[in-house]
Amino acid sequence: MTYSTLWLSQIQFFSSLGFMLMFLALELGLAWMLAYFRVRSLLASPAPYIGAYRFWVRIFALAFILSFAASLPVLIQLGSLWPGLMGKIGDVAGPLLAAGILSVFVFKSCFLGAMLFGERRLVPKMHALVVCMVALGATIMAFWLLVLVSWAHVPVGAELVNDSYRVTDWLSVVFNPALPWYAALFLLASALISAFLVMGVIAAQALRRPCDESSQVTFRFAAKVAAVCVVLQVLAVAGAVQVTAHYQPAKAAATAAYWHSGADADIVLFAWPDTEHAVNRSAWVWPGTGDFWLGRDAQGRLRGLDQFGGMSPPVAATFWSFRLAGLVGLLMALVAWVTLWRARRVGYDASALSRVWRRVLVGMGCSGWAMLIAGLVYVLLGAYPYAVNGTITISEIAGDTSFAVLALSYAAYMLFYGLFIVGFFAMLRHVSRYGVVPVARRRGRA
C-alpha cells in the first residue's frame, strides 16, 4: 500500500468514527438529561419537567438512530480497511466488540421502546425507571468502545505471541491505566455537547418568543452542567496528559513540540513545528514547567522526539489538534461561566438575556462537537504510526484497496454523512421554531 493510500484509509476511517462519536456523545448526554427531567417530575411540579422531557426526547431518539446507523460503517471499515487487525488483536477486541453490540441490542429491545412509546402506558415511577435504564444502557454501550480504544494506547493485560495478542488478565485489559481518564473525557464531552446544544436551541427560541417554564428549567440545568463540566474537563485532561507522558512518550513529545532529549522543557503555547530542522518557528513559550507534559527514560532524562527514530506521530498535526481542542474548551468555559452569571440574575430566563448574548449561545451550540472532533484527531493521530501502542503499526494491518476505490467510497460516505447532518439540523431548526406538537390519532384518520 502506498503512503497516500494509507493516509486516505485512515482519513476515511477517522471520518466515519468521528461521525459516529458525534451522535453517540449527544445521545449519551441527552439520555442522562432526560433521566434527570423524568425523575424531577416525580419530586417537584411535574409540568415543566415533563414538557422539557417531551421536547428533548425527540432529539435524543434521532441522535440514537444516527449513532446506531453510523456504527455500521465503522464495523465494516474495520474489516475492509484494516483486514489484518482482528487477526492480531481479535482475542482482545472480539469480546469487547461483542459486548458493545450486545449492549446496543439489549438496551434497544428492552428499554428504548418503553421509553419512547410507553410514557402514557406506564405508571410515572416505572417510566422514570425505564428512562434511567436507557441512560445506563447508553453509558455501558460507550464503555466497551472506550475500553478498546484505551487498551490500544496502553496494551496491558495481554501478551504478544507470534504477532497476535493473547489475554492474560481481563481485569487489567478492561481497567487499564488510560480508561479512567478517557472515560472521564468522553463523558464530560458528552455532557458539554448536550448542554451547549440545549442552550443554543433555547437561545434560538428566545430570539423569537418568550421562554416558557419548561424552557427555563432546561436552560438552568444546561447552564449549570456546562459550568461544572468545563472545570472537571481540565482535571481530566491533566490526568490524561500524565498517562500519555508515561505510556506514549512520543505522543507527549509531539504534543509539546519537544525535539531534543535532556534540554530545558518550556511550555510551547503556540509555534509552527519544523520537522525537517527539528525546531519551532515563531514560538510563543512559557519558560519552565514543561516537565509535566513529557516522559522520561531509564536515566530520568526527558524524552524528546530525537529518541524515536522516525516512529513518532506527525508533529504539527498532533501539536495543533491538541491546542485547537484546548482553545475551543477555553472558549466554552468562558461562555459557560458568563452565561451562568447572567442567567442567575434573570431567573434563568433566556429571553431576558441580551439579544447579542443569545446569538452568542446560538453560535456556540455546536462548539462541543468541535472540541470532540479536535480531541479525536489528537488521540488517533498522536498514536501514529501504531494501531496498538509500541507493537502493531498501521501499515501492518492495512488492506490492499486501490486509491481510486478508496477515494470513491470516501466521497460516497461523506455525501451520506453530509445529508444526515443537514437533516438533523433541519429538524432541530424546525423544532426550535415551532416546538413539538403531539399528533392525536383518531379512528378513521391517519
VENMO-V608098 format. One record per residue. N is the residue number from 1. SS is DSSP state (alpha for helix, beta for strand, coil for the rest). PHI is phi in degrees with one decimal (* if undefined). D_FIRST is the distance of its C-alpha to the first C-alpha in whole Angstrom. Layout:
BEGIN
N SS PHI D_FIRST
N SS PHI D_FIRST
END
This chain:
BEGIN
1 coil * 0
2 coil -74.0 4
3 alpha -61.4 7
4 alpha -66.7 8
5 alpha -66.7 6
6 alpha -61.7 6
7 alpha -69.5 10
8 alpha -65.8 11
9 alpha -60.3 10
10 alpha -66.2 12
11 alpha -62.4 15
12 alpha -63.0 15
13 alpha -67.3 16
14 alpha -62.8 18
15 alpha -64.2 20
16 alpha -65.2 21
17 alpha -64.8 22
18 alpha -63.3 24
19 alpha -62.6 26
20 alpha -62.9 27
21 alpha -67.7 28
22 alpha -55.8 30
23 alpha -85.7 32
24 alpha -65.2 32
25 alpha -64.7 34
26 alpha -63.8 36
27 alpha -58.8 37
28 alpha -65.2 38
29 alpha -63.9 40
30 alpha -67.8 42
31 alpha -60.6 42
32 alpha -73.3 44
33 alpha -64.5 46
34 alpha -65.7 47
35 alpha -62.2 48
36 alpha -61.5 50
37 alpha -61.2 52
38 alpha -69.2 53
39 alpha -69.7 54
40 alpha -62.6 56
41 alpha -65.4 58
42 alpha -85.6 59
43 alpha -105.2 61
44 coil -135.4 62
45 coil -58.3 63
46 alpha -72.9 60
47 alpha -56.9 60
48 alpha -66.1 58
49 alpha -74.3 56
50 alpha -66.9 56
51 alpha -62.2 55
52 alpha -64.7 52
53 alpha -61.3 51
54 alpha -67.3 51
55 alpha -70.4 49
56 alpha -85.0 46
57 alpha -68.2 46
58 alpha -66.6 45
59 alpha -66.5 42
60 alpha -60.5 41
61 alpha -61.6 41
62 alpha -67.2 38
63 alpha -62.9 36
64 alpha -63.0 36
65 alpha -61.4 35
66 alpha -67.6 32
67 alpha -67.8 31
68 alpha -66.4 31
69 alpha -64.6 29
70 alpha -71.4 26
71 alpha -70.5 26
72 alpha -66.8 25
73 alpha -60.0 22
74 alpha -63.2 21
75 alpha -66.1 21
76 alpha -63.7 19
77 alpha -69.6 16
78 alpha -58.0 17
79 alpha -87.4 16
80 alpha -82.9 14
81 coil -87.6 11
82 coil -126.5 12
83 coil -63.7 13
84 coil -86.3 13
85 alpha -70.0 15
86 alpha -67.1 19
87 alpha -66.3 19
88 alpha -98.0 19
89 alpha -124.8 21
90 alpha -60.5 23
91 alpha -65.3 26
92 alpha -94.3 26
93 alpha -72.5 24
94 alpha -56.8 26
95 alpha -62.1 29
96 alpha -68.4 29
97 alpha -65.8 27
98 alpha -62.5 30
99 alpha -64.3 32
100 alpha -64.3 31
101 alpha -64.8 31
102 alpha -62.6 34
103 alpha -61.6 36
104 alpha -60.4 35
105 alpha -72.4 37
106 alpha -65.5 40
107 alpha -61.7 40
108 alpha -71.9 40
109 alpha -77.5 42
110 alpha -90.0 45
111 alpha -123.1 45
112 alpha -62.9 43
113 alpha -61.9 46
114 alpha -65.2 49
115 alpha -66.8 48
116 alpha -77.1 47
117 alpha -120.4 50
118 coil -108.8 52
119 coil -60.4 54
120 coil -87.1 57
121 coil -103.1 57
122 coil -105.4 57
123 coil -66.4 59
124 alpha -54.4 58
125 alpha -65.1 58
126 alpha -67.5 55
127 alpha -66.3 53
128 alpha -62.0 53
129 alpha -63.8 52
130 alpha -62.8 49
131 alpha -63.3 48
132 alpha -65.0 47
133 alpha -67.8 46
134 alpha -64.1 43
135 alpha -62.2 42
136 alpha -65.2 42
137 alpha -63.9 40
138 alpha -63.9 38
139 alpha -67.6 38
140 alpha -63.0 37
141 alpha -59.8 34
142 alpha -70.2 32
143 alpha -58.6 33
144 alpha -67.6 31
145 alpha -64.6 28
146 alpha -65.3 29
147 alpha -61.0 29
148 alpha -64.8 26
149 alpha -65.3 25
150 alpha -68.1 27
151 alpha -65.3 27
152 alpha -60.9 23
153 alpha -89.4 24
154 coil -132.9 27
155 coil -78.6 26
156 coil -104.6 30
157 coil 80.5 32
158 beta -147.3 29
159 beta -114.4 28
160 beta -88.0 25
161 beta -122.9 25
162 coil 53.9 23
163 coil 66.0 20
164 beta -135.7 22
165 beta -82.1 24
166 beta -125.0 28
167 beta -70.4 30
168 coil -111.0 33
169 coil -153.8 35
170 alpha -65.7 34
171 alpha -61.7 37
172 alpha -69.2 34
173 alpha -64.2 31
174 alpha -70.1 33
175 coil -102.7 35
176 coil -72.7 33
177 coil -59.3 34
178 coil -83.4 31
179 alpha -58.9 33
180 alpha -56.6 36
181 alpha -77.8 35
182 alpha -64.2 32
183 alpha -65.3 34
184 alpha -61.9 37
185 alpha -61.9 34
186 alpha -71.4 33
187 alpha -65.2 37
188 alpha -68.0 38
189 alpha -62.7 36
190 alpha -61.7 36
191 alpha -64.0 40
192 alpha -68.4 40
193 alpha -58.4 37
194 alpha -67.3 40
195 alpha -63.5 43
196 alpha -71.0 42
197 alpha -65.5 41
198 alpha -61.3 45
199 alpha -63.3 46
200 alpha -65.1 45
201 alpha -66.5 46
202 alpha -66.0 49
203 alpha -64.2 50
204 alpha -64.1 49
205 alpha -64.6 51
206 alpha -68.5 54
207 coil -71.6 53
208 coil -111.0 55
209 coil -156.1 57
210 coil -64.3 59
211 coil -79.5 57
212 coil -86.7 59
213 alpha -66.5 59
214 alpha -67.1 56
215 alpha -66.8 54
216 alpha -67.7 56
217 alpha -68.7 55
218 alpha -67.8 51
219 alpha -65.1 51
220 alpha -62.1 53
221 alpha -62.0 51
222 alpha -64.7 48
223 alpha -64.9 49
224 alpha -68.8 50
225 alpha -61.8 47
226 alpha -62.1 45
227 alpha -65.6 47
228 alpha -75.8 47
229 alpha -69.9 43
230 alpha -67.1 42
231 alpha -72.5 44
232 alpha -63.2 43
233 alpha -63.1 39
234 alpha -62.4 40
235 alpha -64.8 41
236 alpha -66.1 38
237 alpha -62.9 36
238 alpha -61.0 38
239 alpha -66.1 37
240 alpha -65.1 33
241 alpha -62.1 33
242 alpha -66.8 35
243 alpha -64.3 33
244 alpha -62.6 30
245 alpha -60.6 31
246 alpha -80.3 32
247 alpha -103.0 29
248 coil -130.4 26
249 alpha -62.2 28
250 alpha -66.5 25
251 alpha -64.7 25
252 alpha -63.0 28
253 alpha -65.7 28
254 alpha -66.9 26
255 alpha -61.4 28
256 alpha -88.8 31
257 coil 51.7 29
258 coil -102.9 31
259 coil -91.9 30
260 coil -116.6 32
261 coil -60.3 33
262 coil 84.1 37
263 coil -73.2 38
264 coil -60.0 40
265 coil -102.6 38
266 beta -99.2 39
267 beta -82.4 38
268 beta -87.4 36
269 beta -70.1 37
270 beta -143.6 35
271 beta -171.8 33
272 beta -115.4 30
273 beta -66.0 28
274 beta -103.1 27
275 coil -67.2 24
276 coil -63.6 25
277 coil -106.4 28
278 coil 55.1 28
279 beta -139.8 31
280 beta -107.7 32
281 beta -84.6 33
282 beta 51.4 36
283 beta -77.0 36
284 beta -116.9 39
285 beta -117.2 40
286 beta -112.8 42
287 beta -59.7 43
288 beta 74.3 43
289 beta 58.9 42
290 alpha -83.2 38
291 alpha -59.5 38
292 alpha -58.4 38
293 alpha -86.2 35
294 coil -116.1 33
295 coil -84.9 33
296 beta -127.8 35
297 coil -88.1 34
298 coil -62.8 36
299 coil -88.6 39
300 coil 85.9 39
301 coil -79.6 37
302 beta -64.9 35
303 coil -93.8 31
304 coil -98.5 30
305 alpha -66.0 26
306 alpha -69.0 27
307 alpha -87.7 27
308 coil -108.9 23
309 coil 49.4 22
310 coil 82.7 19
311 coil -102.4 18
312 coil -103.8 20
313 coil -71.1 19
314 coil -61.8 19
315 alpha -66.2 23
316 alpha -61.0 24
317 alpha -65.9 22
318 alpha -65.1 24
319 alpha -58.6 27
320 alpha -79.6 28
321 alpha -64.9 26
322 alpha -63.8 29
323 alpha -72.0 32
324 alpha -64.0 31
325 alpha -60.9 32
326 alpha -65.9 35
327 alpha -65.5 36
328 alpha -63.1 36
329 alpha -61.4 37
330 alpha -64.5 40
331 alpha -63.7 41
332 alpha -64.3 41
333 alpha -63.0 43
334 alpha -60.9 46
335 alpha -65.3 46
336 alpha -63.3 46
337 alpha -74.2 49
338 alpha -66.0 51
339 alpha -62.8 51
340 alpha -61.5 52
341 alpha -64.0 55
342 alpha -70.1 56
343 alpha -67.8 56
344 alpha -62.0 58
345 alpha -72.6 61
346 coil -116.3 61
347 coil 68.4 60
348 coil 58.7 57
349 coil -95.6 58
350 alpha -61.5 55
351 alpha -70.7 57
352 alpha -89.7 59
353 coil -72.3 56
354 coil -64.5 56
355 alpha -63.1 54
356 alpha -63.9 52
357 alpha -69.4 51
358 alpha -62.5 50
359 alpha -68.5 48
360 alpha -60.8 46
361 alpha -65.2 46
362 alpha -62.6 45
363 alpha -65.4 42
364 coil -89.1 41
365 coil -59.0 41
366 coil -104.6 37
367 alpha -64.1 36
368 alpha -62.5 36
369 alpha -65.5 32
370 alpha -60.7 32
371 alpha -64.7 32
372 alpha -63.1 30
373 alpha -67.0 27
374 alpha -62.3 27
375 alpha -65.6 28
376 alpha -64.8 25
377 alpha -58.5 22
378 alpha -62.9 24
379 alpha -63.8 24
380 alpha -79.8 20
381 alpha -69.0 19
382 alpha -65.9 21
383 alpha -84.3 20
384 coil -60.0 16
385 coil -91.7 14
386 beta -101.4 16
387 beta -87.3 16
388 beta -122.4 19
389 coil -50.8 21
390 coil 80.2 21
391 coil -129.8 19
392 beta -106.6 16
393 beta -91.3 13
394 alpha -60.7 11
395 alpha -64.6 8
396 alpha -68.3 10
397 alpha -105.0 11
398 coil -71.1 8
399 coil -85.3 7
400 coil -114.4 6
401 coil -64.6 8
402 coil -72.3 8
403 alpha -62.3 9
404 alpha -63.3 13
405 alpha -64.9 13
406 alpha -62.0 12
407 alpha -64.3 14
408 alpha -66.4 17
409 alpha -66.2 17
410 alpha -65.1 17
411 alpha -61.8 20
412 alpha -65.0 22
413 alpha -59.4 21
414 alpha -66.0 23
415 alpha -62.8 26
416 alpha -66.1 27
417 alpha -62.3 27
418 alpha -62.1 29
419 alpha -64.7 31
420 alpha -63.6 32
421 alpha -66.8 32
422 alpha -60.8 35
423 alpha -62.8 36
424 alpha -61.4 37
425 alpha -72.2 38
426 alpha -65.1 40
427 alpha -66.5 42
428 alpha -62.2 42
429 alpha -64.5 44
430 alpha -63.8 46
431 alpha -66.3 47
432 alpha -67.2 48
433 alpha -80.0 50
434 alpha -113.3 52
435 coil 77.7 52
436 coil -106.2 51
437 coil -103.5 54
438 coil -63.0 54
439 coil -100.8 55
440 coil -87.5 58
441 coil -95.4 58
442 coil -117.7 61
443 coil -58.2 62
444 coil 88.0 62
445 coil -126.4 59
446 coil -74.0 56
END
